[in-house]
Amino acid sequence: MTDSMFWKLGQVWNQSWFIPKPAYTPKDIPDLTGKVMIVTGGNTGIGKETIKALLPKNAKVYMASRSRSKAEAAIEELEKETGKKAIFLELDLADLASVKRAAEAFQSQEKELHVLFNNGGVMIPDMKELTKQGYDLQFGTNVLGHHYFTTLLLPTLLSTVKSSPPGTVRVITTSSSGSFLYPNADIVYETLKPGKARDKMGDQTLYLQSKLGNTLVSREFARRYSSEGIASIALNPGNISSDLQRTTPLPLLLFLRAFMLYPTPMGALTQLYAGTAPDAAEHNGKFLIPWGRVGNHSKASNSPENALRLWEWLEAQVKSFEESS
């Protein structure tokens, strides 16, 4: 039995309106000297605001983005604002070959990785758009691309645990309150590649499904690697005005900005708390809601069976890609 619609709407309401004042802001971030971090999708929106808060605290931050020109412009802008410079890492989450190159490039430069912010993503693109390997663009980017990137970086994360204080090494995954509005009890695997099932599901539900996928992967990662010293936390950054809505029809976007969306810097607060607050490591496997509060997982995302099934599917896709490369 799935969660009732009333319960789901109640969760979304709790995460969207009348949110308590944040207890953790960028000024509360401790000194991050010696810490190495990656923010995917870091050249715009919430990712850019996250980097903007990390740099003044002396973190070494890699801005993992698809477009070099856009990333370099963002890096220059942030350097003017903070006096510190992020490092560009070329990463296209919609191409597993690019994901592999990005992980290898990072590991050729760094021996440690303290926090991986899996922040990047796409929202409701044209249904015709697919990843380079032919997956639904939203699931392929938001879930499969991030999963592959994280597992490729896993050796670095594990070695960093050995030289770092407990609770330091974390994987932070940006999901959404939309994961509660997903209408099915599990991932519908027939929709992850082109076909009638995907067409029937439609772009909006495909987006919600990808956000459920984020929570499932985060929970399964926590189950597998918490004993190794890595904390894995999923979160809803809030209803935020950002570049993620670039494909939203203008009338709807204007309505959302007027009545539902918070300023972009607010969207970074929950993941900054998850990634940098000393006590946030205690929330391993949990779901955080605005602004840095512990929330509930939906029944679908709280299912160990769902999480294991998705993890095994993702691993099968990765294996198939690597064997064909």
N, C-alpha and C positions, 0 to 999 in steps of 0.2 A: 504494500500500500504506500503510495507516495504522500508527501506532505500536502495538506489541504491548501487550496488557493488562498483562503483567509490567512493561514499561517505564513505563506510565502509573501503575500502583500504586506503583512505585518512586519516581516523582516526587512523588506525593501523600504518601508516607511521609516523604520528605526535607523536605517543607514542613509536616508536621503533628506529628511527634514527634522528640524528642531534638534540638531546634533549639539551635544555639549561642547563648550569651548575647549580647544585643544590643550592638553596638559603637557605636551612635548612639542617644541618648536625648534627651528634650526639653531637658535641660540643655546639650546640645551644639549646639542650634540657634543660629546667629549672630543678631546684632541685625537685626531686620527693619524698622527705621524707614524709612518711605517706601514700603514694599511693600504692594500691594493684592492681596488674595486672595479667592477665592470657594470655599466648601465646600458642595456640594450635599448634601442630607440631613443638614444640620449640627445639627439640634436634638436628635439622639439618637445613641446608640451610638458607632461609630468616628468619625463626623463630628464629634460633639460633643467627643470627646476630642482630635481634631485641632485644633479651634478653641481648646480649653482650653490646648493647648501653644503655639499661635501668638500668642495675645493678650499673654502676659507678655513676648514678644520684640518687642513694639511693631508688629506687623503690623496693618494695617487689614483686618478680616475681615468679609465678608458671609456671613451664614448663610442659604443659599438653601433654603427649606423650603415645604411646601404649607400647613401650618397656622400661621396667625399666632399663635393663642393658645399653642400648644405652643412655637413659636419664641421668643416673648416671655418665656415662663416659663424656657426654657433660657438665654436671654440674661441674664436677671436673676440666675439661679443662677451663671452663669459670671462675671458682674461681681462678685458677692460673693466668689468664690474667687480671682479674678485681679486685681481692681481695674480691669479694662479691659472695654470694652463692644463686643460684636459688633453688626453692623447687619443687620436683617432684610431679606431679599429674597424676595418671594413667588414661588414656583416650583413648579408641578405638572408633573413630567416626563411624566405620563401624558396631558397635554393640550398639543398643539403650540401652540395659541393662547396658553396661559399661558407656555410657554417663550419665545415671541416677546415677550410683554409684559415678562417678567423681564429679558431681554437689553436691551430698550429702556430699561427703568427704570434698570438699572445704568449704561448708557452715557449716560444723562441726568445722572448724578451723578459719574461717573468718566471720566477720560481715559486712565487706565492700568490694566492688569491684569497682574500678574506671575505669579501661579500660580492655575490653575483646577484644583481638586480635584473630579473627577467621581466622587464618593463614594456618592451616594444610590442607592437601588435597592429592589426588592421580591424576595421569595423564596417560591416555592411558594404563591401565593394560590389562591383558589378558581378553577377553570377557567372559570367563568362570567364572571369579571371581565375586562374589556377596557379599553383606553385610550379616551379621548374620541373618537378618530378610528377606533376599531374594530380596533385591533391587539391581538395577544396582550399582556396586561398586562406580563409580565416583559420581553419583548423591546422592547416599545414604551417602557417606562420606562427600563430599564437601558441600552439601546443607542440606539434612535431618538431619544428625548428628549434624551439627553446629546449625541448627534451634532449635533442641530439647535442646541442651546444653544451648543456649542463653535463651530460655523461662524458663528453670528450674532455671537459675540464675537471672531471671528478678526481683523477690522479693528483692534480695540482691542489684541489681543495683538501684532499685527504693528507697530503704532505704538509700543508699549511697548518692543519690541526696540531701536528706534532711540535710545531715551534711557536704556538700561540696560546694565550690564556684560554681556559674553558669558556665556551659560548661565543667565541670571537668569529668563527667561520659560519657563514650563513648563506642560504639560497632563498631569495625573496621573490615571490611570484605574484605578479599583478593580475588579479581576476576582476570581478565586477559583481555588483548586486544583481546583475542580469542572470547570474548562475541560478538564482532562486526562481526566476521566471521560466526557466527551461521546462517544457511540459512533459518530458519523458522521464522514465525511471533510470535510464542509462544512456550512454552514447549509442547512437544508431549508426553502426559501422558502415552500412551500405551507403550512407550519405557523404562519406569522406572522400569519395571520388565521383566524377561525373556520372549521372544516371538519373533514372526516374525518381528514385527515392530522394536524392539531393534536390532535384527540381521541386518536388512536392513539399519538402521541408521549408524551402525558401531562405532568403538571405538573413532575415532577422533571427529566425530560430537557429540557423547555422552559427550565428554569432554567439547566441546564448549557450549553445552546445560547446563552443570552443572555450567559453569561460568556465563551464562545468569541468571541462577537460583540464584546465589550469589547476583547479582545486584538487582534482583526483591525483594528478601527477605530484603535486606538492605533498599531499598526504602519504602517498606511497613512497616518495623519497624520504620523508621523515621516518616512516616505518623501517626502511632499509638502512638508513645511515645515521640515525640519531645516536646509536651506540658507538658510532665511529667519531662522534664529536661535531657533526654538522647539523645545524638547526635549519629546518625548512618551514617557511611560513608563507601562506597565501593571504591575500588581502583584497579588499574593495577600496580603491582610492577615493571613492565618492563620485557624485555626479559633477563632473568637472568639464569646464569649457576648455577644449584642447583641439589639436590638429587631428585627433582621432575621429572627430565628426566631419572631416573634410568631404565625405561622400554623402552626408545627410542632406536631404532636400531643404532648400533655403527656408520655406515657411515653417517647417518643423524645427529647424535649427534656431530660428528667431524666437519661437515659442519656448524652446528648451532654455535658451539663454536668459529669457525674461523671467521664467518661473521655477526652473529646476537646477540650473548649473551654477556651481561655485567657481570662483577665480582659479586659474591654473595653479598658482603656487600652493593652494590648499591641497591639491591632489598629491603633492609630494610628501605631506606630513606623515601619513600612515606608513608609507614604505621607508621613510627616514627613521621613524621610530622602530620599525621592524628590523632594519639593518644596522642601527647604531646604538640604540638604547641598551645599556647593560642588562636590564631586566627582561628585555624582549626575547632573549634566547630561551626563556622559560615557556614561551608560547610555541614551541616546536610542534608542528602538525596541526596548529590551530588556524582559524580564519579571523583576521583582524578587520574591523570596520572603522569608518571615520569617527574621530580622528585619533587612531591608535588605541581603540577599544577592542576587547575580545568579543567576537560575535559567535554566531552559530553556523555550522555547516548545514546545508540542505541534506535531506535524507539521501538523495542520489549521490552527493559528494562525500557523505559520511560512510558509504558502503565500501568495506574492504574488498568485496568481490568486484565491484565496479572499478576500483583503483587498480587492482591486480590485472584485471582483464585489459584495461587501457595500457598499462605499462607493458604487458606482453605484446600487445598489438604494435606499440611504438617500437619496441625492440625488434620485432619482425620486419618493420619497414626499414629500420636502420640497417639491419643485416642484409636485406635485399639490395639496398642502395650500395652498400660497401662491396658486396659480391659482384655487382654489375659495374663498379667503377674501375 
